[in-house]
Amino acid sequence: MYKIAIAGASAVLGRELKEALSESPLAAASFVLLDEEESQGQLDQVGDEVTFIQALGADSFDHVDFSFFVGDEALTRKHWREALRAGSTVLDLSGALDQEAGVLVRAPWLGSERATADLFTPAVAPAHPAALVLSLLLERLQQAAPIRYAAATVMEPASAFGRAAMDELHQQTVSLLSFQGIPKAVYDAQAAYNLLSGLGENSKINLGAEEAQIRRHYEALSDGRRPPLGLQVILAPVFHGHAFSIAVEFERPVEISAIEEALSGEHVDLILEDTDSPSNLAATGQDDLLVRLRAEKGGRNPNVASRIWLWVASDNLDLQAQNAVECALDLRRLRPAGTVQ
């Protein structure tokens, strides 16, 4: 039996990870929930096991096989080496470690992924959910024909930036409806009822850093095998769920049926009806990506296209948690069951 620690367990992502672990082959593990002192003593649950959140300390990771870091970056940077020294395998979902030497960005869903952790890998960073979506779809589309160009607009929800961002979006919405001044401690801008490509100079959210991380993870997962990607990140006034507008140009005209066949498969739900558009609301709680294909038809043959648009929606937190669990399952080969190395 494995012992699993979730550091930052009170975070929004922590709840999704607990649910994903409860439904995985790791559900029989022994769990310890960790966080900063202000969350100590909170009652929580993983599967059927009811437990309390414990304060992080020097011995928190003793005899722990897998340590998932789901809190903020500061918490991860403060404690991840303690987990390493205890012999635990570190999985960083906070975005703090992907530029550390030797840390691997992983997404086992990708059939062409080459990165494999070994005993010298200090930590694994499950890929940013937006990078996973873009990598998976472009990997599939390359099976239909070589891609000349791809560009994506990623619409980030408040949940991508934690509970404080979600709370302030809610407070702004309520304040605007009651004609009151809006709080701006997190965004330093009006996020409610608004689309933003940049935030105030005192914002606690950095969209440029978010975009840079998605680029890094896409490039790490690609390893030179997928096309360069034009990318921009927009803050959307929604609480949950990613939405993507993706433009793809092939090097030659392709049968639309071949494009649909390439996209279809595990983890992708291809929506064919115009009346059933993918949306962040529809994607909530879904493990699959919801994808709508629109082809720019031209020429004499209406059944072929060289340019297409994808409208995609996914549950950002669920996707991130599922990917983290898949990474842990892949890492089991490095650990004798129930034994800390």
Contacts in CASP RR format, 6 or more apart in sequence:
PFRMAT RR
TARGET T0000
AUTHOR 0000-0000-0000
METHOD contacts of the structure
MODEL  1
MYKIAIAGASAVLGRELKEALSESPLAAASFVLLDEEESQGQLDQVGDEV
TFIQALGADSFDHVDFSFFVGDEALTRKHWREALRAGSTVLDLSGALDQE
AGVLVRAPWLGSERATADLFTPAVAPAHPAALVLSLLLERLQQAAPIRYA
AATVMEPASAFGRAAMDELHQQTVSLLSFQGIPKAVYDAQAAYNLLSGLG
ENSKINLGAEEAQIRRHYEALSDGRRPPLGLQVILAPVFHGHAFSIAVEF
ERPVEISAIEEALSGEHVDLILEDTDSPSNLAATGQDDLLVRLRAEKGGR
NPNVASRIWLWVASDNLDLQAQNAVECALDLRRLRPAGTVQ
1 28 0 8 1.000
1 29 0 8 1.000
1 30 0 8 1.000
1 337 0 8 1.000
1 338 0 8 1.000
2 26 0 8 1.000
2 29 0 8 1.000
2 30 0 8 1.000
2 65 0 8 1.000
2 66 0 8 1.000
2 332 0 8 1.000
2 335 0 8 1.000
2 337 0 8 1.000
2 338 0 8 1.000
3 29 0 8 1.000
3 30 0 8 1.000
3 31 0 8 1.000
3 32 0 8 1.000
3 63 0 8 1.000
3 64 0 8 1.000
3 65 0 8 1.000
3 66 0 8 1.000
3 338 0 8 1.000
3 340 0 8 1.000
4 21 0 8 1.000
4 26 0 8 1.000
4 29 0 8 1.000
4 30 0 8 1.000
4 31 0 8 1.000
4 32 0 8 1.000
4 64 0 8 1.000
4 65 0 8 1.000
4 66 0 8 1.000
4 67 0 8 1.000
4 68 0 8 1.000
4 328 0 8 1.000
5 31 0 8 1.000
5 32 0 8 1.000
5 33 0 8 1.000
5 34 0 8 1.000
5 60 0 8 1.000
5 61 0 8 1.000
5 64 0 8 1.000
5 66 0 8 1.000
5 67 0 8 1.000
5 68 0 8 1.000
5 83 0 8 1.000
5 88 0 8 1.000
6 14 0 8 1.000
6 17 0 8 1.000
6 18 0 8 1.000
6 31 0 8 1.000
6 32 0 8 1.000
6 33 0 8 1.000
6 34 0 8 1.000
6 46 0 8 1.000
6 68 0 8 1.000
6 70 0 8 1.000
7 34 0 8 1.000
7 35 0 8 1.000
7 56 0 8 1.000
7 60 0 8 1.000
7 67 0 8 1.000
7 68 0 8 1.000
7 69 0 8 1.000
7 70 0 8 1.000
7 71 0 8 1.000
7 75 0 8 1.000
7 76 0 8 1.000
7 79 0 8 1.000
7 83 0 8 1.000
8 14 0 8 1.000
8 34 0 8 1.000
8 35 0 8 1.000
8 36 0 8 1.000
8 39 0 8 1.000
8 69 0 8 1.000
8 70 0 8 1.000
8 71 0 8 1.000
8 75 0 8 1.000
9 18 0 8 1.000
9 33 0 8 1.000
9 34 0 8 1.000
9 35 0 8 1.000
9 39 0 8 1.000
9 44 0 8 1.000
9 53 0 8 1.000
9 70 0 8 1.000
10 35 0 8 1.000
10 39 0 8 1.000
10 42 0 8 1.000
10 44 0 8 1.000
10 53 0 8 1.000
11 35 0 8 1.000
11 70 0 8 1.000
11 71 0 8 1.000
11 72 0 8 1.000
11 162 0 8 1.000
11 163 0 8 1.000
12 159 0 8 1.000
12 162 0 8 1.000
12 163 0 8 1.000
12 166 0 8 1.000
12 317 0 8 1.000
13 70 0 8 1.000
13 71 0 8 1.000
13 93 0 8 1.000
13 162 0 8 1.000
13 317 0 8 1.000
13 320 0 8 1.000
13 321 0 8 1.000
14 70 0 8 1.000
14 71 0 8 1.000
14 321 0 8 1.000
16 317 0 8 1.000
16 318 0 8 1.000
16 320 0 8 1.000
16 321 0 8 1.000
17 68 0 8 1.000
17 70 0 8 1.000
17 93 0 8 1.000
17 321 0 8 1.000
17 324 0 8 1.000
17 325 0 8 1.000
18 31 0 8 1.000
18 44 0 8 1.000
18 45 0 8 1.000
18 46 0 8 1.000
18 47 0 8 1.000
19 321 0 8 1.000
20 318 0 8 1.000
20 321 0 8 1.000
20 322 0 8 1.000
20 324 0 8 1.000
20 325 0 8 1.000
21 27 0 8 1.000
21 29 0 8 1.000
21 31 0 8 1.000
21 46 0 8 1.000
21 325 0 8 1.000
22 46 0 8 1.000
22 47 0 8 1.000
24 325 0 8 1.000
24 329 0 8 1.000
25 329 0 8 1.000
26 66 0 8 1.000
26 325 0 8 1.000
26 328 0 8 1.000
26 329 0 8 1.000
27 47 0 8 1.000
29 65 0 8 1.000
29 66 0 8 1.000
31 46 0 8 1.000
31 49 0 8 1.000
31 51 0 8 1.000
32 51 0 8 1.000
32 54 0 8 1.000
32 60 0 8 1.000
32 64 0 8 1.000
33 44 0 8 1.000
33 46 0 8 1.000
33 51 0 8 1.000
33 52 0 8 1.000
33 53 0 8 1.000
33 54 0 8 1.000
34 53 0 8 1.000
34 54 0 8 1.000
34 55 0 8 1.000
34 56 0 8 1.000
34 60 0 8 1.000
35 42 0 8 1.000
35 53 0 8 1.000
35 54 0 8 1.000
35 55 0 8 1.000
35 56 0 8 1.000
35 71 0 8 1.000
35 75 0 8 1.000
36 55 0 8 1.000
36 56 0 8 1.000
36 75 0 8 1.000
37 55 0 8 1.000
39 53 0 8 1.000
39 55 0 8 1.000
40 52 0 8 1.000
40 53 0 8 1.000
40 54 0 8 1.000
40 55 0 8 1.000
41 52 0 8 1.000
41 53 0 8 1.000
41 54 0 8 1.000
42 52 0 8 1.000
42 53 0 8 1.000
43 50 0 8 1.000
43 51 0 8 1.000
43 52 0 8 1.000
44 50 0 8 1.000
44 51 0 8 1.000
44 52 0 8 1.000
44 53 0 8 1.000
45 51 0 8 1.000
54 60 0 8 1.000
56 75 0 8 1.000
56 79 0 8 1.000
57 79 0 8 1.000
57 82 0 8 1.000
58 82 0 8 1.000
60 79 0 8 1.000
60 82 0 8 1.000
61 67 0 8 1.000
61 79 0 8 1.000
61 82 0 8 1.000
61 83 0 8 1.000
61 85 0 8 1.000
61 86 0 8 1.000
61 87 0 8 1.000
61 88 0 8 1.000
62 86 0 8 1.000
63 86 0 8 1.000
63 340 0 8 1.000
64 83 0 8 1.000
64 86 0 8 1.000
64 87 0 8 1.000
64 88 0 8 1.000
64 340 0 8 1.000
65 88 0 8 1.000
65 89 0 8 1.000
65 335 0 8 1.000
65 338 0 8 1.000
65 339 0 8 1.000
65 340 0 8 1.000
66 88 0 8 1.000
66 89 0 8 1.000
66 91 0 8 1.000
66 328 0 8 1.000
66 331 0 8 1.000
67 80 0 8 1.000
67 83 0 8 1.000
67 88 0 8 1.000
67 89 0 8 1.000
67 90 0 8 1.000
67 91 0 8 1.000
68 91 0 8 1.000
68 93 0 8 1.000
68 324 0 8 1.000
68 328 0 8 1.000
69 75 0 8 1.000
69 76 0 8 1.000
69 79 0 8 1.000
69 80 0 8 1.000
69 83 0 8 1.000
69 90 0 8 1.000
69 91 0 8 1.000
69 92 0 8 1.000
69 93 0 8 1.000
69 94 0 8 1.000
69 96 0 8 1.000
70 93 0 8 1.000
70 94 0 8 1.000
71 93 0 8 1.000
71 94 0 8 1.000
72 94 0 8 1.000
73 94 0 8 1.000
73 95 0 8 1.000
73 96 0 8 1.000
74 96 0 8 1.000
75 94 0 8 1.000
76 92 0 8 1.000
76 94 0 8 1.000
76 95 0 8 1.000
76 96 0 8 1.000
76 97 0 8 1.000
77 96 0 8 1.000
77 97 0 8 1.000
80 90 0 8 1.000
80 92 0 8 1.000
80 96 0 8 1.000
80 97 0 8 1.000
80 123 0 8 1.000
83 90 0 8 1.000
84 90 0 8 1.000
84 122 0 8 1.000
84 123 0 8 1.000
86 340 0 8 1.000
87 340 0 8 1.000
87 341 0 8 1.000
88 340 0 8 1.000
89 124 0 8 1.000
89 328 0 8 1.000
89 331 0 8 1.000
89 334 0 8 1.000
89 335 0 8 1.000
90 97 0 8 1.000
90 122 0 8 1.000
90 123 0 8 1.000
90 124 0 8 1.000
91 123 0 8 1.000
91 124 0 8 1.000
91 125 0 8 1.000
91 126 0 8 1.000
91 324 0 8 1.000
91 327 0 8 1.000
91 328 0 8 1.000
91 331 0 8 1.000
92 98 0 8 1.000
92 103 0 8 1.000
92 123 0 8 1.000
92 124 0 8 1.000
92 125 0 8 1.000
92 126 0 8 1.000
93 125 0 8 1.000
93 126 0 8 1.000
93 320 0 8 1.000
93 321 0 8 1.000
93 324 0 8 1.000
95 125 0 8 1.000
95 128 0 8 1.000
95 213 0 8 1.000
97 103 0 8 1.000
97 123 0 8 1.000
97 125 0 8 1.000
98 105 0 8 1.000
98 125 0 8 1.000
98 213 0 8 1.000
98 216 0 8 1.000
98 217 0 8 1.000
98 220 0 8 1.000
99 216 0 8 1.000
100 122 0 8 1.000
100 123 0 8 1.000
101 122 0 8 1.000
102 121 0 8 1.000
102 122 0 8 1.000
102 123 0 8 1.000
103 121 0 8 1.000
103 122 0 8 1.000
103 123 0 8 1.000
103 124 0 8 1.000
103 125 0 8 1.000
104 115 0 8 1.000
104 116 0 8 1.000
104 117 0 8 1.000
104 121 0 8 1.000
104 123 0 8 1.000
104 124 0 8 1.000
104 125 0 8 1.000
104 220 0 8 1.000
105 115 0 8 1.000
105 124 0 8 1.000
105 125 0 8 1.000
105 126 0 8 1.000
105 127 0 8 1.000
105 131 0 8 1.000
105 216 0 8 1.000
105 217 0 8 1.000
105 220 0 8 1.000
105 221 0 8 1.000
106 113 0 8 1.000
106 115 0 8 1.000
106 117 0 8 1.000
106 124 0 8 1.000
106 125 0 8 1.000
106 126 0 8 1.000
106 127 0 8 1.000
106 323 0 8 1.000
106 327 0 8 1.000
106 330 0 8 1.000
107 113 0 8 1.000
107 126 0 8 1.000
107 127 0 8 1.000
107 131 0 8 1.000
107 132 0 8 1.000
107 135 0 8 1.000
107 136 0 8 1.000
107 221 0 8 1.000
107 323 0 8 1.000
107 326 0 8 1.000
108 323 0 8 1.000
108 326 0 8 1.000
108 327 0 8 1.000
108 329 0 8 1.000
108 330 0 8 1.000
109 132 0 8 1.000
109 136 0 8 1.000
109 266 0 8 1.000
109 267 0 8 1.000
109 323 0 8 1.000
109 326 0 8 1.000
110 132 0 8 1.000
110 135 0 8 1.000
110 136 0 8 1.000
110 139 0 8 1.000
110 221 0 8 1.000
111 139 0 8 1.000
112 139 0 8 1.000
112 225 0 8 1.000
113 221 0 8 1.000
114 223 0 8 1.000
115 220 0 8 1.000
115 221 0 8 1.000
115 223 0 8 1.000
117 124 0 8 1.000
117 330 0 8 1.000
117 331 0 8 1.000
117 334 0 8 1.000
118 334 0 8 1.000
119 334 0 8 1.000
119 341 0 8 1.000
124 327 0 8 1.000
124 331 0 8 1.000
125 217 0 8 1.000
126 320 0 8 1.000
126 323 0 8 1.000
126 324 0 8 1.000
126 326 0 8 1.000
126 327 0 8 1.000
127 135 0 8 1.000
127 217 0 8 1.000
127 220 0 8 1.000
127 221 0 8 1.000
127 323 0 8 1.000
128 213 0 8 1.000
128 214 0 8 1.000
128 217 0 8 1.000
128 320 0 8 1.000
129 242 0 8 1.000
129 314 0 8 1.000
129 316 0 8 1.000
129 317 0 8 1.000
129 319 0 8 1.000
129 320 0 8 1.000
129 323 0 8 1.000
130 154 0 8 1.000
130 156 0 8 1.000
130 214 0 8 1.000
130 242 0 8 1.000
130 244 0 8 1.000
130 316 0 8 1.000
131 213 0 8 1.000
131 214 0 8 1.000
131 216 0 8 1.000
131 217 0 8 1.000
131 218 0 8 1.000
131 221 0 8 1.000
132 217 0 8 1.000
132 221 0 8 1.000
132 319 0 8 1.000
132 323 0 8 1.000
133 242 0 8 1.000
133 244 0 8 1.000
133 289 0 8 1.000
133 312 0 8 1.000
133 314 0 8 1.000
133 319 0 8 1.000
134 152 0 8 1.000
134 154 0 8 1.000
134 214 0 8 1.000
134 218 0 8 1.000
134 229 0 8 1.000
134 244 0 8 1.000
134 246 0 8 1.000
135 218 0 8 1.000
135 221 0 8 1.000
135 222 0 8 1.000
135 226 0 8 1.000
136 267 0 8 1.000
136 268 0 8 1.000
136 289 0 8 1.000
137 246 0 8 1.000
137 263 0 8 1.000
137 268 0 8 1.000
137 289 0 8 1.000
137 291 0 8 1.000
137 310 0 8 1.000
137 312 0 8 1.000
138 147 0 8 1.000
138 150 0 8 1.000
138 226 0 8 1.000
138 227 0 8 1.000
138 229 0 8 1.000
138 248 0 8 1.000
139 226 0 8 1.000
140 262 0 8 1.000
140 263 0 8 1.000
140 265 0 8 1.000
140 268 0 8 1.000
141 147 0 8 1.000
141 248 0 8 1.000
141 250 0 8 1.000
141 259 0 8 1.000
141 262 0 8 1.000
141 263 0 8 1.000
142 226 0 8 1.000
142 227 0 8 1.000
143 262 0 8 1.000
144 250 0 8 1.000
144 254 0 8 1.000
144 258 0 8 1.000
144 259 0 8 1.000
144 261 0 8 1.000
144 262 0 8 1.000
145 250 0 8 1.000
145 251 0 8 1.000
145 252 0 8 1.000
145 254 0 8 1.000
145 258 0 8 1.000
146 250 0 8 1.000
146 251 0 8 1.000
146 252 0 8 1.000
147 226 0 8 1.000
147 227 0 8 1.000
147 248 0 8 1.000
147 249 0 8 1.000
147 250 0 8 1.000
147 251 0 8 1.000
148 227 0 8 1.000
148 249 0 8 1.000
148 250 0 8 1.000
148 251 0 8 1.000
149 227 0 8 1.000
149 228 0 8 1.000
149 247 0 8 1.000
149 248 0 8 1.000
149 249 0 8 1.000
150 227 0 8 1.000
150 228 0 8 1.000
150 229 0 8 1.000
150 230 0 8 1.000
150 246 0 8 1.000
150 247 0 8 1.000
150 248 0 8 1.000
150 249 0 8 1.000
151 229 0 8 1.000
151 230 0 8 1.000
151 231 0 8 1.000
151 246 0 8 1.000
151 247 0 8 1.000
152 229 0 8 1.000
152 230 0 8 1.000
152 231 0 8 1.000
152 232 0 8 1.000
152 244 0 8 1.000
152 245 0 8 1.000
152 246 0 8 1.000
152 247 0 8 1.000
153 231 0 8 1.000
153 232 0 8 1.000
153 233 0 8 1.000
153 234 0 8 1.000
153 244 0 8 1.000
153 245 0 8 1.000
153 246 0 8 1.000
154 211 0 8 1.000
154 214 0 8 1.000
154 231 0 8 1.000
154 232 0 8 1.000
154 233 0 8 1.000
154 234 0 8 1.000
154 242 0 8 1.000
154 244 0 8 1.000
155 195 0 8 1.000
155 234 0 8 1.000
155 235 0 8 1.000
155 236 0 8 1.000
155 238 0 8 1.000
155 242 0 8 1.000
155 243 0 8 1.000
155 244 0 8 1.000
155 245 0 8 1.000
155 280 0 8 1.000
156 207 0 8 1.000
156 210 0 8 1.000
156 233 0 8 1.000
156 234 0 8 1.000
156 235 0 8 1.000
156 236 0 8 1.000
156 242 0 8 1.000
156 316 0 8 1.000
157 236 0 8 1.000
157 238 0 8 1.000
157 239 0 8 1.000
157 240 0 8 1.000
157 241 0 8 1.000
157 242 0 8 1.000
157 280 0 8 1.000
157 316 0 8 1.000
158 165 0 8 1.000
158 166 0 8 1.000
158 168 0 8 1.000
158 169 0 8 1.000
158 191 0 8 1.000
158 238 0 8 1.000
158 239 0 8 1.000
158 240 0 8 1.000
159 165 0 8 1.000
159 166 0 8 1.000
159 239 0 8 1.000
159 240 0 8 1.000
159 241 0 8 1.000
159 316 0 8 1.000
159 317 0 8 1.000
160 210 0 8 1.000
160 242 0 8 1.000
160 316 0 8 1.000
161 186 0 8 1.000
161 205 0 8 1.000
164 185 0 8 1.000
164 186 0 8 1.000
164 204 0 8 1.000
165 186 0 8 1.000
165 187 0 8 1.000
165 204 0 8 1.000
165 205 0 8 1.000
166 239 0 8 1.000
168 183 0 8 1.000
168 184 0 8 1.000
168 185 0 8 1.000
168 186 0 8 1.000
168 187 0 8 1.000
168 191 0 8 1.000
169 187 0 8 1.000
169 191 0 8 1.000
169 192 0 8 1.000
169 237 0 8 1.000
169 239 0 8 1.000
170 239 0 8 1.000
171 182 0 8 1.000
171 183 0 8 1.000
172 182 0 8 1.000
172 183 0 8 1.000
172 184 0 8 1.000
172 187 0 8 1.000
172 190 0 8 1.000
172 191 0 8 1.000
172 192 0 8 1.000
173 192 0 8 1.000
173 193 0 8 1.000
175 181 0 8 1.000
175 182 0 8 1.000
175 183 0 8 1.000
176 182 0 8 1.000
176 190 0 8 1.000
176 192 0 8 1.000
176 193 0 8 1.000
182 190 0 8 1.000
182 192 0 8 1.000
184 190 0 8 1.000
185 204 0 8 1.000
186 203 0 8 1.000
186 204 0 8 1.000
186 205 0 8 1.000
187 199 0 8 1.000
187 200 0 8 1.000
187 203 0 8 1.000
187 204 0 8 1.000
187 205 0 8 1.000
187 235 0 8 1.000
188 199 0 8 1.000
188 200 0 8 1.000
188 201 0 8 1.000
188 202 0 8 1.000
188 203 0 8 1.000
188 204 0 8 1.000
189 196 0 8 1.000
189 198 0 8 1.000
189 199 0 8 1.000
189 200 0 8 1.000
189 203 0 8 1.000
191 199 0 8 1.000
191 235 0 8 1.000
191 237 0 8 1.000
192 237 0 8 1.000
193 237 0 8 1.000
194 237 0 8 1.000
195 234 0 8 1.000
195 235 0 8 1.000
195 236 0 8 1.000
195 237 0 8 1.000
196 207 0 8 1.000
196 234 0 8 1.000
196 235 0 8 1.000
197 207 0 8 1.000
197 232 0 8 1.000
197 233 0 8 1.000
197 234 0 8 1.000
197 235 0 8 1.000
198 207 0 8 1.000
198 208 0 8 1.000
198 235 0 8 1.000
199 205 0 8 1.000
199 206 0 8 1.000
199 207 0 8 1.000
199 235 0 8 1.000
205 235 0 8 1.000
207 233 0 8 1.000
207 235 0 8 1.000
208 233 0 8 1.000
210 233 0 8 1.000
211 231 0 8 1.000
211 232 0 8 1.000
211 233 0 8 1.000
214 231 0 8 1.000
214 233 0 8 1.000
215 229 0 8 1.000
215 231 0 8 1.000
218 226 0 8 1.000
218 229 0 8 1.000
218 231 0 8 1.000
236 243 0 8 1.000
236 280 0 8 1.000
238 280 0 8 1.000
240 280 0 8 1.000
240 284 0 8 1.000
240 315 0 8 1.000
240 316 0 8 1.000
240 317 0 8 1.000
241 280 0 8 1.000
241 283 0 8 1.000
241 284 0 8 1.000
241 313 0 8 1.000
241 314 0 8 1.000
241 315 0 8 1.000
241 316 0 8 1.000
241 317 0 8 1.000
242 280 0 8 1.000
242 283 0 8 1.000
242 312 0 8 1.000
242 313 0 8 1.000
242 314 0 8 1.000
242 315 0 8 1.000
242 316 0 8 1.000
242 319 0 8 1.000
243 278 0 8 1.000
243 279 0 8 1.000
243 280 0 8 1.000
243 311 0 8 1.000
243 312 0 8 1.000
243 313 0 8 1.000
244 310 0 8 1.000
244 311 0 8 1.000
244 312 0 8 1.000
244 313 0 8 1.000
244 314 0 8 1.000
245 309 0 8 1.000
245 310 0 8 1.000
245 311 0 8 1.000
246 309 0 8 1.000
246 310 0 8 1.000
246 311 0 8 1.000
246 312 0 8 1.000
247 307 0 8 1.000
247 308 0 8 1.000
247 309 0 8 1.000
248 307 0 8 1.000
248 308 0 8 1.000
248 309 0 8 1.000
248 310 0 8 1.000
249 306 0 8 1.000
249 307 0 8 1.000
250 305 0 8 1.000
250 306 0 8 1.000
250 307 0 8 1.000
250 308 0 8 1.000
251 306 0 8 1.000
252 306 0 8 1.000
253 301 0 8 1.000
253 304 0 8 1.000
253 305 0 8 1.000
253 306 0 8 1.000
254 304 0 8 1.000
254 305 0 8 1.000
254 306 0 8 1.000
255 303 0 8 1.000
255 304 0 8 1.000
256 293 0 8 1.000
256 295 0 8 1.000
256 303 0 8 1.000
256 304 0 8 1.000
256 305 0 8 1.000
257 303 0 8 1.000
259 293 0 8 1.000
259 295 0 8 1.000
259 305 0 8 1.000
259 308 0 8 1.000
260 270 0 8 1.000
260 272 0 8 1.000
260 293 0 8 1.000
263 270 0 8 1.000
263 291 0 8 1.000
263 293 0 8 1.000
264 270 0 8 1.000
267 287 0 8 1.000
267 288 0 8 1.000
267 289 0 8 1.000
268 288 0 8 1.000
268 289 0 8 1.000
268 291 0 8 1.000
269 286 0 8 1.000
269 288 0 8 1.000
269 289 0 8 1.000
269 290 0 8 1.000
269 291 0 8 1.000
270 291 0 8 1.000
270 293 0 8 1.000
271 277 0 8 1.000
271 278 0 8 1.000
271 290 0 8 1.000
271 291 0 8 1.000
271 292 0 8 1.000
277 292 0 8 1.000
277 311 0 8 1.000
278 290 0 8 1.000
278 291 0 8 1.000
278 292 0 8 1.000
278 311 0 8 1.000
278 312 0 8 1.000
278 313 0 8 1.000
279 290 0 8 1.000
279 313 0 8 1.000
280 313 0 8 1.000
282 290 0 8 1.000
282 313 0 8 1.000
283 289 0 8 1.000
283 290 0 8 1.000
283 313 0 8 1.000
283 314 0 8 1.000
283 315 0 8 1.000
284 315 0 8 1.000
285 315 0 8 1.000
285 318 0 8 1.000
286 314 0 8 1.000
286 315 0 8 1.000
286 318 0 8 1.000
287 315 0 8 1.000
287 318 0 8 1.000
287 319 0 8 1.000
287 322 0 8 1.000
289 312 0 8 1.000
289 313 0 8 1.000
289 314 0 8 1.000
289 319 0 8 1.000
290 312 0 8 1.000
290 313 0 8 1.000
290 314 0 8 1.000
291 310 0 8 1.000
291 311 0 8 1.000
291 312 0 8 1.000
292 310 0 8 1.000
292 311 0 8 1.000
292 312 0 8 1.000
293 308 0 8 1.000
293 309 0 8 1.000
293 310 0 8 1.000
294 308 0 8 1.000
294 309 0 8 1.000
294 310 0 8 1.000
294 311 0 8 1.000
295 305 0 8 1.000
295 307 0 8 1.000
295 308 0 8 1.000
295 309 0 8 1.000
296 305 0 8 1.000
296 306 0 8 1.000
296 307 0 8 1.000
296 308 0 8 1.000
296 309 0 8 1.000
297 304 0 8 1.000
297 305 0 8 1.000
298 305 0 8 1.000
334 341 0 8 1.000
335 341 0 8 1.000
END
